[in-house]
Amino acid sequence: MDDIALVTFTRVWNNCSVSDIEITQPDFTIQTEKRVVVKAAFPDSADLYYVCVKQKPKENAQGEEIDQHFIKFY
């Protein structure tokens, strides 16, 4: 879990790029190799929220950063 850079909450079940709440790594409450803790406030709503995470960019053999895709949790 220590390679997570972004946690988002979205109401769109099939698109993590459309997020209502974004929490970046500097704002994580706790981050260890086994867990990430974030604090978020949600508006009063009957909507479901889906959690998405994005890893830090990886480096290829040429030293270029490769942006990572979102991973969604249902």
PDB file of N, CA, C and O in Angstrom:
ATOM      1  N   MET A   1       0.808  -1.189   0.000  1.00  0.00           N
ATOM      2  CA  MET A   1       0.000   0.000   0.000  1.00  0.00           C
ATOM      3  C   MET A   1       0.859   1.264   0.000  1.00  0.00           C
ATOM      4  O   MET A   1       0.342   2.361  -0.209  1.00  0.00           O
ATOM      5  N   ASP A   2       2.145   1.124   0.229  1.00  0.00           N
ATOM      6  CA  ASP A   2       2.988   2.318   0.271  1.00  0.00           C
ATOM      7  C   ASP A   2       3.271   2.896  -1.112  1.00  0.00           C
ATOM      8  O   ASP A   2       3.930   3.930  -1.220  1.00  0.00           O
ATOM      9  N   ASP A   3       2.784   2.247  -2.176  1.00  0.00           N
ATOM     10  CA  ASP A   3       2.966   2.802  -3.517  1.00  0.00           C
ATOM     11  C   ASP A   3       1.700   3.486  -4.034  1.00  0.00           C
ATOM     12  O   ASP A   3       1.631   3.831  -5.213  1.00  0.00           O
ATOM     13  N   ILE A   4       0.700   3.688  -3.176  1.00  0.00           N
ATOM     14  CA  ILE A   4      -0.530   4.372  -3.573  1.00  0.00           C
ATOM     15  C   ILE A   4      -0.309   5.878  -3.504  1.00  0.00           C
ATOM     16  O   ILE A   4       0.222   6.400  -2.523  1.00  0.00           O
ATOM     17  N   ALA A   5      -0.726   6.569  -4.569  1.00  0.00           N
ATOM     18  CA  ALA A   5      -0.550   8.016  -4.650  1.00  0.00           C
ATOM     19  C   ALA A   5      -1.861   8.781  -4.530  1.00  0.00           C
ATOM     20  O   ALA A   5      -1.861   9.957  -4.166  1.00  0.00           O
ATOM     21  N   LEU A   6      -2.988   8.117  -4.836  1.00  0.00           N
ATOM     22  CA  LEU A   6      -4.265   8.823  -4.901  1.00  0.00           C
ATOM     23  C   LEU A   6      -5.408   7.880  -4.537  1.00  0.00           C
ATOM     24  O   LEU A   6      -5.454   6.740  -4.998  1.00  0.00           O
ATOM     25  N   VAL A   7      -6.321   8.363  -3.713  1.00  0.00           N
ATOM     26  CA  VAL A   7      -7.557   7.650  -3.397  1.00  0.00           C
ATOM     27  C   VAL A   7      -8.705   8.551  -3.831  1.00  0.00           C
ATOM     28  O   VAL A   7      -8.741   9.729  -3.477  1.00  0.00           O
ATOM     29  N   THR A   8      -9.640   7.999  -4.595  1.00  0.00           N
ATOM     30  CA  THR A   8     -10.796   8.783  -5.023  1.00  0.00           C
ATOM     31  C   THR A   8     -12.077   8.048  -4.663  1.00  0.00           C
ATOM     32  O   THR A   8     -12.096   6.829  -4.490  1.00  0.00           O
ATOM     33  N   PHE A   9     -13.138   8.820  -4.558  1.00  0.00           N
ATOM     34  CA  PHE A   9     -14.476   8.280  -4.346  1.00  0.00           C
ATOM     35  C   PHE A   9     -15.346   8.802  -5.479  1.00  0.00           C
ATOM     36  O   PHE A   9     -15.398  10.007  -5.729  1.00  0.00           O
ATOM     37  N   THR A  10     -16.025   7.894  -6.157  1.00  0.00           N
ATOM     38  CA  THR A  10     -16.844   8.269  -7.300  1.00  0.00           C
ATOM     39  C   THR A  10     -18.226   7.647  -7.194  1.00  0.00           C
ATOM     40  O   THR A  10     -18.402   6.598  -6.575  1.00  0.00           O
ATOM     41  N   ARG A  11     -19.207   8.308  -7.807  1.00  0.00           N
ATOM     42  CA  ARG A  11     -20.554   7.742  -7.883  1.00  0.00           C
ATOM     43  C   ARG A  11     -20.778   7.051  -9.221  1.00  0.00           C
ATOM     44  O   ARG A  11     -21.818   6.431  -9.442  1.00  0.00           O
ATOM     45  N   VAL A  12     -19.796   7.161 -10.110  1.00  0.00           N
ATOM     46  CA  VAL A  12     -19.882   6.540 -11.438  1.00  0.00           C
ATOM     47  C   VAL A  12     -19.219   5.174 -11.346  1.00  0.00           C
ATOM     48  O   VAL A  12     -17.997   5.090 -11.222  1.00  0.00           O
ATOM     49  N   TRP A  13     -19.997   4.111 -11.404  1.00  0.00           N
ATOM     50  CA  TRP A  13     -19.484   2.766 -11.117  1.00  0.00           C
ATOM     51  C   TRP A  13     -18.436   2.298 -12.112  1.00  0.00           C
ATOM     52  O   TRP A  13     -17.628   1.431 -11.777  1.00  0.00           O
ATOM     53  N   ASN A  14     -18.421   2.840 -13.325  1.00  0.00           N
ATOM     54  CA  ASN A  14     -17.502   2.317 -14.342  1.00  0.00           C
ATOM     55  C   ASN A  14     -16.445   3.319 -14.786  1.00  0.00           C
ATOM     56  O   ASN A  14     -15.830   3.133 -15.836  1.00  0.00           O
ATOM     57  N   ASN A  15     -16.218   4.388 -14.003  1.00  0.00           N
ATOM     58  CA  ASN A  15     -15.235   5.378 -14.428  1.00  0.00           C
ATOM     59  C   ASN A  15     -14.613   6.073 -13.223  1.00  0.00           C
ATOM     60  O   ASN A  15     -15.212   6.981 -12.646  1.00  0.00           O
ATOM     61  N   CYS A  16     -13.431   5.652 -12.850  1.00  0.00           N
ATOM     62  CA  CYS A  16     -12.736   6.249 -11.708  1.00  0.00           C
ATOM     63  C   CYS A  16     -12.207   7.650 -12.008  1.00  0.00           C
ATOM     64  O   CYS A  16     -11.874   8.393 -11.084  1.00  0.00           O
ATOM     65  N   SER A  17     -12.126   8.014 -13.271  1.00  0.00           N
ATOM     66  CA  SER A  17     -11.622   9.340 -13.634  1.00  0.00           C
ATOM     67  C   SER A  17     -12.622  10.443 -13.304  1.00  0.00           C
ATOM     68  O   SER A  17     -12.253  11.614 -13.209  1.00  0.00           O
ATOM     69  N   VAL A  18     -13.887  10.068 -13.129  1.00  0.00           N
ATOM     70  CA  VAL A  18     -14.920  11.034 -12.758  1.00  0.00           C
ATOM     71  C   VAL A  18     -15.127  10.899 -11.251  1.00  0.00           C
ATOM     72  O   VAL A  18     -15.955  10.108 -10.799  1.00  0.00           O
ATOM     73  N   SER A  19     -14.376  11.669 -10.486  1.00  0.00           N
ATOM     74  CA  SER A  19     -14.426  11.498  -9.037  1.00  0.00           C
ATOM     75  C   SER A  19     -15.074  12.697  -8.362  1.00  0.00           C
ATOM     76  O   SER A  19     -14.973  13.829  -8.834  1.00  0.00           O
ATOM     77  N   ASP A  20     -15.739  12.425  -7.255  1.00  0.00           N
ATOM     78  CA  ASP A  20     -16.357  13.469  -6.445  1.00  0.00           C
ATOM     79  C   ASP A  20     -15.408  13.944  -5.350  1.00  0.00           C
ATOM     80  O   ASP A  20     -15.412  15.117  -4.978  1.00  0.00           O
ATOM     81  N   ILE A  21     -14.605  13.031  -4.845  1.00  0.00           N
ATOM     82  CA  ILE A  21     -13.659  13.343  -3.770  1.00  0.00           C
ATOM     83  C   ILE A  21     -12.313  12.742  -4.141  1.00  0.00           C
ATOM     84  O   ILE A  21     -12.231  11.562  -4.483  1.00  0.00           O
ATOM     85  N   GLU A  22     -11.253  13.547  -4.074  1.00  0.00           N
ATOM     86  CA  GLU A  22      -9.887  13.074  -4.343  1.00  0.00           C
ATOM     87  C   GLU A  22      -9.009  13.366  -3.135  1.00  0.00           C
ATOM     88  O   GLU A  22      -9.021  14.474  -2.598  1.00  0.00           O
ATOM     89  N   ILE A  23      -8.254  12.369  -2.716  1.00  0.00           N
ATOM     90  CA  ILE A  23      -7.334  12.529  -1.591  1.00  0.00           C
ATOM     91  C   ILE A  23      -5.957  12.093  -2.064  1.00  0.00           C
ATOM     92  O   ILE A  23      -5.750  10.929  -2.405  1.00  0.00           O
ATOM     93  N   THR A  24      -5.022  13.024  -2.083  1.00  0.00           N
ATOM     94  CA  THR A  24      -3.668  12.729  -2.550  1.00  0.00           C
ATOM     95  C   THR A  24      -2.797  12.259  -1.388  1.00  0.00           C
ATOM     96  O   THR A  24      -3.141  12.444  -0.221  1.00  0.00           O
ATOM     97  N   GLN A  25      -1.685  11.658  -1.723  1.00  0.00           N
ATOM     98  CA  GLN A  25      -0.809  11.037  -0.727  1.00  0.00           C
ATOM     99  C   GLN A  25      -0.429  11.968   0.430  1.00  0.00           C
ATOM    100  O   GLN A  25      -0.431  11.516   1.575  1.00  0.00           O
ATOM    101  N   PRO A  26      -0.106  13.236   0.191  1.00  0.00           N
ATOM    102  CA  PRO A  26       0.237  14.089   1.345  1.00  0.00           C
ATOM    103  C   PRO A  26      -0.896  14.236   2.362  1.00  0.00           C
ATOM    104  O   PRO A  26      -0.648  14.572   3.520  1.00  0.00           O
ATOM    105  N   ASP A  27      -2.133  13.988   1.938  1.00  0.00           N
ATOM    106  CA  ASP A  27      -3.282  14.124   2.830  1.00  0.00           C
ATOM    107  C   ASP A  27      -3.734  12.813   3.464  1.00  0.00           C
ATOM    108  O   ASP A  27      -4.724  12.801   4.196  1.00  0.00           O
ATOM    109  N   PHE A  28      -3.032  11.705   3.200  1.00  0.00           N
ATOM    110  CA  PHE A  28      -3.368  10.437   3.847  1.00  0.00           C
ATOM    111  C   PHE A  28      -3.126  10.574   5.346  1.00  0.00           C
ATOM    112  O   PHE A  28      -2.128  11.160   5.768  1.00  0.00           O
ATOM    113  N   THR A  29      -4.040  10.034   6.147  1.00  0.00           N
ATOM    114  CA  THR A  29      -3.870  10.054   7.594  1.00  0.00           C
ATOM    115  C   THR A  29      -2.770   9.081   8.004  1.00  0.00           C
ATOM    116  O   THR A  29      -1.900   9.417   8.808  1.00  0.00           O
ATOM    117  N   ILE A  30      -2.815   7.873   7.442  1.00  0.00           N
ATOM    118  CA  ILE A  30      -1.806   6.836   7.697  1.00  0.00           C
ATOM    119  C   ILE A  30      -1.516   6.131   6.379  1.00  0.00           C
ATOM    120  O   ILE A  30      -2.427   5.875   5.591  1.00  0.00           O
ATOM    121  N   GLN A  31      -0.245   5.820   6.143  1.00  0.00           N
ATOM    122  CA  GLN A  31       0.123   5.001   4.984  1.00  0.00           C
ATOM    123  C   GLN A  31       1.286   4.104   5.382  1.00  0.00           C
ATOM    124  O   GLN A  31       2.370   4.577   5.724  1.00  0.00           O
ATOM    125  N   THR A  32       1.036   2.791   5.331  1.00  0.00           N
ATOM    126  CA  THR A  32       2.080   1.807   5.587  1.00  0.00           C
ATOM    127  C   THR A  32       2.091   0.839   4.414  1.00  0.00           C
ATOM    128  O   THR A  32       1.325   1.004   3.465  1.00  0.00           O
ATOM    129  N   GLU A  33       2.948  -0.162   4.472  1.00  0.00           N
ATOM    130  CA  GLU A  33       2.970  -1.132   3.377  1.00  0.00           C
ATOM    131  C   GLU A  33       1.732  -2.029   3.380  1.00  0.00           C
ATOM    132  O   GLU A  33       1.479  -2.732   2.402  1.00  0.00           O
ATOM    133  N   LYS A  34       0.955  -2.011   4.474  1.00  0.00           N
ATOM    134  CA  LYS A  34      -0.230  -2.870   4.553  1.00  0.00           C
ATOM    135  C   LYS A  34      -1.559  -2.121   4.554  1.00  0.00           C
ATOM    136  O   LYS A  34      -2.605  -2.742   4.363  1.00  0.00           O
ATOM    137  N   ARG A  35      -1.548  -0.801   4.764  1.00  0.00           N
ATOM    138  CA  ARG A  35      -2.823  -0.084   4.792  1.00  0.00           C
ATOM    139  C   ARG A  35      -2.652   1.400   4.505  1.00  0.00           C
ATOM    140  O   ARG A  35      -1.584   1.988   4.676  1.00  0.00           O
ATOM    141  N   VAL A  36      -3.767   1.971   4.056  1.00  0.00           N
ATOM    142  CA  VAL A  36      -3.877   3.410   3.848  1.00  0.00           C
ATOM    143  C   VAL A  36      -5.142   3.860   4.559  1.00  0.00           C
ATOM    144  O   VAL A  36      -6.197   3.242   4.411  1.00  0.00           O
ATOM    145  N   VAL A  37      -5.040   4.931   5.325  1.00  0.00           N
ATOM    146  CA  VAL A  37      -6.193   5.496   6.014  1.00  0.00           C
ATOM    147  C   VAL A  37      -6.371   6.923   5.516  1.00  0.00           C
ATOM    148  O   VAL A  37      -5.431   7.717   5.509  1.00  0.00           O
ATOM    149  N   VAL A  38      -7.600   7.237   5.097  1.00  0.00           N
ATOM    150  CA  VAL A  38      -7.914   8.589   4.642  1.00  0.00           C
ATOM    151  C   VAL A  38      -9.148   9.078   5.382  1.00  0.00           C
ATOM    152  O   VAL A  38      -9.955   8.288   5.872  1.00  0.00           O
ATOM    153  N   LYS A  39      -9.276  10.388   5.452  1.00  0.00           N
ATOM    154  CA  LYS A  39     -10.454  10.993   6.064  1.00  0.00           C
ATOM    155  C   LYS A  39     -11.194  11.744   4.969  1.00  0.00           C
ATOM    156  O   LYS A  39     -10.603  12.554   4.254  1.00  0.00           O
ATOM    157  N   ALA A  40     -12.499  11.473   4.839  1.00  0.00           N
ATOM    158  CA  ALA A  40     -13.298  12.120   3.801  1.00  0.00           C
ATOM    159  C   ALA A  40     -14.669  12.471   4.366  1.00  0.00           C
ATOM    160  O   ALA A  40     -15.197  11.774   5.231  1.00  0.00           O
ATOM    161  N   ALA A  41     -15.232  13.558   3.863  1.00  0.00           N
ATOM    162  CA  ALA A  41     -16.584  13.972   4.231  1.00  0.00           C
ATOM    163  C   ALA A  41     -17.471  13.831   3.006  1.00  0.00           C
ATOM    164  O   ALA A  41     -17.133  14.306   1.922  1.00  0.00           O
ATOM    165  N   PHE A  42     -18.603  13.179   3.186  1.00  0.00           N
ATOM    166  CA  PHE A  42     -19.528  12.931   2.086  1.00  0.00           C
ATOM    167  C   PHE A  42     -20.795  13.752   2.284  1.00  0.00           C
ATOM    168  O   PHE A  42     -21.278  13.899   3.407  1.00  0.00           O
ATOM    169  N   PRO A  43     -21.333  14.291   1.181  1.00  0.00           N
ATOM    170  CA  PRO A  43     -22.600  15.021   1.300  1.00  0.00           C
ATOM    171  C   PRO A  43     -23.742  14.054   1.614  1.00  0.00           C
ATOM    172  O   PRO A  43     -23.666  12.865   1.303  1.00  0.00           O
ATOM    173  N   ASP A  44     -24.789  14.578   2.228  1.00  0.00           N
ATOM    174  CA  ASP A  44     -25.974  13.746   2.474  1.00  0.00           C
ATOM    175  C   ASP A  44     -26.551  13.314   1.138  1.00  0.00           C
ATOM    176  O   ASP A  44     -26.947  14.148   0.324  1.00  0.00           O
ATOM    177  N   SER A  45     -26.596  12.022   0.918  1.00  0.00           N
ATOM    178  CA  SER A  45     -27.048  11.501  -0.368  1.00  0.00           C
ATOM    179  C   SER A  45     -27.347  10.017  -0.232  1.00  0.00           C
ATOM    180  O   SER A  45     -26.758   9.324   0.598  1.00  0.00           O
ATOM    181  N   ALA A  46     -28.261   9.545  -1.049  1.00  0.00           N
ATOM    182  CA  ALA A  46     -28.553   8.110  -1.088  1.00  0.00           C
ATOM    183  C   ALA A  46     -27.659   7.401  -2.100  1.00  0.00           C
ATOM    184  O   ALA A  46     -27.725   6.179  -2.235  1.00  0.00           O
ATOM    185  N   ASP A  47     -26.824   8.157  -2.811  1.00  0.00           N
ATOM    186  CA  ASP A  47     -25.944   7.578  -3.828  1.00  0.00           C
ATOM    187  C   ASP A  47     -24.876   6.689  -3.205  1.00  0.00           C
ATOM    188  O   ASP A  47     -24.406   6.940  -2.095  1.00  0.00           O
ATOM    189  N   LEU A  48     -24.505   5.652  -3.937  1.00  0.00           N
ATOM    190  CA  LEU A  48     -23.381   4.806  -3.541  1.00  0.00           C
ATOM    191  C   LEU A  48     -22.087   5.444  -4.018  1.00  0.00           C
ATOM    192  O   LEU A  48     -22.053   6.078  -5.073  1.00  0.00           O
ATOM    193  N   TYR A  49     -21.039   5.280  -3.253  1.00  0.00           N
ATOM    194  CA  TYR A  49     -19.716   5.738  -3.659  1.00  0.00           C
ATOM    195  C   TYR A  49     -18.816   4.525  -3.845  1.00  0.00           C
ATOM    196  O   TYR A  49     -18.889   3.563  -3.079  1.00  0.00           O
ATOM    197  N   TYR A  50     -17.981   4.575  -4.850  1.00  0.00           N
ATOM    198  CA  TYR A  50     -17.014   3.521  -5.143  1.00  0.00           C
ATOM    199  C   TYR A  50     -15.625   4.062  -4.850  1.00  0.00           C
ATOM    200  O   TYR A  50     -15.332   5.224  -5.130  1.00  0.00           O
ATOM    201  N   VAL A  51     -14.778   3.223  -4.290  1.00  0.00           N
ATOM    202  CA  VAL A  51     -13.416   3.615  -3.943  1.00  0.00           C
ATOM    203  C   VAL A  51     -12.479   3.220  -5.070  1.00  0.00           C
ATOM    204  O   VAL A  51     -12.511   2.088  -5.552  1.00  0.00           O
ATOM    205  N   CYS A  52     -11.647   4.163  -5.486  1.00  0.00           N
ATOM    206  CA  CYS A  52     -10.638   3.902  -6.508  1.00  0.00           C
ATOM    207  C   CYS A  52      -9.282   4.335  -5.971  1.00  0.00           C
ATOM    208  O   CYS A  52      -9.186   5.316  -5.234  1.00  0.00           O
ATOM    209  N   VAL A  53      -8.247   3.614  -6.335  1.00  0.00           N
ATOM    210  CA  VAL A  53      -6.890   3.998  -5.950  1.00  0.00           C
ATOM    211  C   VAL A  53      -6.001   4.019  -7.186  1.00  0.00           C
ATOM    212  O   VAL A  53      -6.242   3.314  -8.166  1.00  0.00           O
ATOM    213  N   LYS A  54      -4.983   4.837  -7.110  1.00  0.00           N
ATOM    214  CA  LYS A  54      -4.020   4.935  -8.204  1.00  0.00           C
ATOM    215  C   LYS A  54      -2.620   4.858  -7.611  1.00  0.00           C
ATOM    216  O   LYS A  54      -2.307   5.546  -6.639  1.00  0.00           O
ATOM    217  N   GLN A  55      -1.783   4.017  -8.204  1.00  0.00           N
ATOM    218  CA  GLN A  55      -0.411   3.866  -7.737  1.00  0.00           C
ATOM    219  C   GLN A  55       0.459   5.011  -8.235  1.00  0.00           C
ATOM    220  O   GLN A  55       0.113   5.714  -9.184  1.00  0.00           O
ATOM    221  N   LYS A  56       1.587   5.177  -7.575  1.00  0.00           N
ATOM    222  CA  LYS A  56       2.579   6.138  -8.043  1.00  0.00           C
ATOM    223  C   LYS A  56       3.067   5.709  -9.424  1.00  0.00           C
ATOM    224  O   LYS A  56       3.041   4.520  -9.740  1.00  0.00           O
ATOM    225  N   PRO A  57       3.512   6.658 -10.254  1.00  0.00           N
ATOM    226  CA  PRO A  57       4.036   6.282 -11.575  1.00  0.00           C
ATOM    227  C   PRO A  57       5.218   5.322 -11.442  1.00  0.00           C
ATOM    228  O   PRO A  57       6.017   5.420 -10.511  1.00  0.00           O
ATOM    229  N   LYS A  58       5.309   4.401 -12.388  1.00  0.00           N
ATOM    230  CA  LYS A  58       6.438   3.465 -12.440  1.00  0.00           C
ATOM    231  C   LYS A  58       7.461   3.999 -13.432  1.00  0.00           C
ATOM    232  O   LYS A  58       7.147   4.848 -14.266  1.00  0.00           O
ATOM    233  N   GLU A  59       8.672   3.500 -13.336  1.00  0.00           N
ATOM    234  CA  GLU A  59       9.746   3.917 -14.239  1.00  0.00           C
ATOM    235  C   GLU A  59      10.097   2.768 -15.171  1.00  0.00           C
ATOM    236  O   GLU A  59      10.288   1.635 -14.727  1.00  0.00           O
ATOM    237  N   ASN A  60      10.183   3.065 -16.476  1.00  0.00           N
ATOM    238  CA  ASN A  60      10.561   2.014 -17.426  1.00  0.00           C
ATOM    239  C   ASN A  60      12.084   1.924 -17.531  1.00  0.00           C
ATOM    240  O   ASN A  60      12.797   2.647 -16.836  1.00  0.00           O
ATOM    241  N   ALA A  61      12.581   1.045 -18.392  1.00  0.00           N
ATOM    242  CA  ALA A  61      14.023   0.803 -18.524  1.00  0.00           C
ATOM    243  C   ALA A  61      14.782   2.048 -18.970  1.00  0.00           C
ATOM    244  O   ALA A  61      15.971   2.186 -18.681  1.00  0.00           O
ATOM    245  N   GLN A  62      14.101   2.956 -19.672  1.00  0.00           N
ATOM    246  CA  GLN A  62      14.735   4.188 -20.137  1.00  0.00           C
ATOM    247  C   GLN A  62      14.657   5.308 -19.100  1.00  0.00           C
ATOM    248  O   GLN A  62      15.130   6.418 -19.349  1.00  0.00           O
ATOM    249  N   GLY A  63      14.071   5.026 -17.954  1.00  0.00           N
ATOM    250  CA  GLY A  63      13.969   6.020 -16.893  1.00  0.00           C
ATOM    251  C   GLY A  63      12.771   6.947 -17.024  1.00  0.00           C
ATOM    252  O   GLY A  63      12.658   7.927 -16.288  1.00  0.00           O
ATOM    253  N   GLU A  64      11.873   6.642 -17.961  1.00  0.00           N
ATOM    254  CA  GLU A  64      10.684   7.466 -18.149  1.00  0.00           C
ATOM    255  C   GLU A  64       9.574   6.998 -17.213  1.00  0.00           C
ATOM    256  O   GLU A  64       9.399   5.800 -16.991  1.00  0.00           O
ATOM    257  N   GLU A  65       8.827   7.956 -16.669  1.00  0.00           N
ATOM    258  CA  GLU A  65       7.715   7.599 -15.795  1.00  0.00           C
ATOM    259  C   GLU A  65       6.513   7.154 -16.614  1.00  0.00           C
ATOM    260  O   GLU A  65       6.175   7.766 -17.627  1.00  0.00           O
ATOM    261  N   ILE A  66       5.875   6.083 -16.163  1.00  0.00           N
ATOM    262  CA  ILE A  66       4.676   5.556 -16.810  1.00  0.00           C
ATOM    263  C   ILE A  66       3.517   5.709 -15.827  1.00  0.00           C
ATOM    264  O   ILE A  66       3.528   5.136 -14.738  1.00  0.00           O
ATOM    265  N   ASP A  67       2.516   6.497 -16.234  1.00  0.00           N
ATOM    266  CA  ASP A  67       1.350   6.718 -15.390  1.00  0.00           C
ATOM    267  C   ASP A  67       0.580   5.410 -15.218  1.00  0.00           C
ATOM    268  O   ASP A  67       0.451   4.640 -16.170  1.00  0.00           O
ATOM    269  N   GLN A  68       0.071   5.156 -14.022  1.00  0.00           N
ATOM    270  CA  GLN A  68      -0.650   3.923 -13.720  1.00  0.00           C
ATOM    271  C   GLN A  68      -2.156   4.136 -13.841  1.00  0.00           C
ATOM    272  O   GLN A  68      -2.640   5.262 -13.725  1.00  0.00           O
ATOM    273  N   HIS A  69      -2.885   3.063 -14.073  1.00  0.00           N
ATOM    274  CA  HIS A  69      -4.338   3.112 -14.173  1.00  0.00           C
ATOM    275  C   HIS A  69      -4.964   3.035 -12.786  1.00  0.00           C
ATOM    276  O   HIS A  69      -4.324   2.609 -11.825  1.00  0.00           O
ATOM    277  N   PHE A  70      -6.226   3.455 -12.696  1.00  0.00           N
ATOM    278  CA  PHE A  70      -6.978   3.328 -11.457  1.00  0.00           C
ATOM    279  C   PHE A  70      -7.348   1.870 -11.210  1.00  0.00           C
ATOM    280  O   PHE A  70      -7.531   1.094 -12.148  1.00  0.00           O
ATOM    281  N   ILE A  71      -7.454   1.514  -9.936  1.00  0.00           N
ATOM    282  CA  ILE A  71      -7.977   0.222  -9.508  1.00  0.00           C
ATOM    283  C   ILE A  71      -9.227   0.531  -8.695  1.00  0.00           C
ATOM    284  O   ILE A  71      -9.185   1.337  -7.766  1.00  0.00           O
ATOM    285  N   LYS A  72     -10.342  -0.109  -9.045  1.00  0.00           N
ATOM    286  CA  LYS A  72     -11.607   0.179  -8.375  1.00  0.00           C
ATOM    287  C   LYS A  72     -11.970  -0.953  -7.429  1.00  0.00           C
ATOM    288  O   LYS A  72     -11.751  -2.129  -7.720  1.00  0.00           O
ATOM    289  N   PHE A  73     -12.531  -0.568  -6.289  1.00  0.00           N
ATOM    290  CA  PHE A  73     -13.020  -1.528  -5.305  1.00  0.00           C
ATOM    291  C   PHE A  73     -14.528  -1.357  -5.188  1.00  0.00           C
ATOM    292  O   PHE A  73     -15.020  -0.246  -4.992  1.00  0.00           O
ATOM    293  N   TYR A  74     -15.258  -2.462  -5.307  1.00  0.00           N
ATOM    294  CA  TYR A  74     -16.716  -2.411  -5.207  1.00  0.00           C
ATOM    295  C   TYR A  74     -17.153  -2.675  -3.803  1.00  0.00           C
ATOM    296  O   TYR A  74     -18.351  -2.674  -3.518  1.00  0.00           O
TER     297      TYR A  74
END
